[in-house]
Amino acid sequence: MTIEMIAFDADDTLWENEIYYQNALEDLIKILSPWESPEVVNEIVNDIEHRNMNHYGYGIKAFILSLIEAALQISNHEIQGESVAKILAIGRSMLEADIHMKPKVRETLTALKGKFPLMVITKGDLLDQSAKIKRSGLEGFFKIIEIVNDKDEETYLSILEDHHINPHHLLMVGNSIRSDILPILNIGGKAVYIPSETTWSHEIVPDFNADNHGFFELTHMGELPELIKEM
């Protein structure tokens, strides 16, 4: 395989992300404990998030809007302004949270930068994702940074066409089967799956066939350079 570009997902591939959402949900569960059990709160939040995706997209701001909607629904609009303010504060703390790198990320990017052009393809809020990339200190490793509303086949093909990259010569690295792996395999590229300890339920594909041609799985980012040599 001739590699023209190595693309990386950002959240939960380069740095920790989902853990902040899980912590926020735990905080919401405490706020709503007078009305419902943790299981019910979790289920309602999940349903509302999925329903709101087409309206709000992805990211922390969309998530907090869904938490507020869930709080109103679960409390039958009895929740007080003070509690809503706490939910908004949860969102601000998520936006300001420190960036914690996944294992071996910086070492791997350093090893690959001089040999291959590198890019980031991440979905979410433009302002939020741009800020995280800058705060991470990794911006200089990447020739191209693309922040998109969603990561499907059409989106990937559009990005690759814009940058004159043959899909068959793209290697995508990510932690989401739904967003980072399947669309790339479907357009003829190669994809490296690095599972994260925490994964949003929306990104899980239970019936994924790991025998797909062009699919590789690693335990951490540090194994990527050796895999590329073998490829």
C-alpha positions, 0 to 999 in steps of 0.5 A: 500500500502506498500511503499518501496521507495518515489521518487521525481522529482527535477525541479519544484517539489523541487525547481523553474525551469521553471520560469528561462526558461520563463524569458530567452525566454522573454529576447530572444524576446527583442533581436529579436524584430527587426525581429519578434513578441513575438508570432512568436518567442515563437512558433518557439522556441517551435518547435525547442526545440521539434525537438532538444530533440532527439539530445540535450536532456533536460536542460539549455545547450540544451535550449540555443542551441535551442535559438541560432538556433531560433535567426539565423532562425528568423533573417535570419542569420542577427543577430550580434555576440554581440546579440549571446553573450547575448544569451550565457550570458542568459545561464550562468546566468541560470546555476548560478541562486540561488535555490529557494525551492518550499513551504514546501519542506524541512519540508516535506523531514525532516518529511519523511526521518526517515520513508521511503527511499527517492530518486530523479529521475530527467532528464536533463544534468548530470553536471547541475542537479548534481550542482543544487542538491548540491546547494539546500542543499537537497542532504543528504535527499536522499538515491539514486539520479538518473539523466536520459536523459528521464523519460519513462516507460523503464527508470523507470523500469531500475532504479527500477530493479537496486535498487531492488524496486518493481514498485508496492511499489513505490510512485513518486512525481512530477509536470509533468503528462507526465514525473512523473505521467503517466509512473509510473501509467503504470508500476503499481506504485502510483503517486502524482501530485503537479501542478506547477504555470509554466509548460513547454508545452511539459510536459502537457497532455491535455487528462489525466484521473485524475480517474486513479487508484493510482493517487493523487493530492495535492496543495503543498508538505506539504500535502504529509505526511498526504496523506501517512498516509491515504494511 
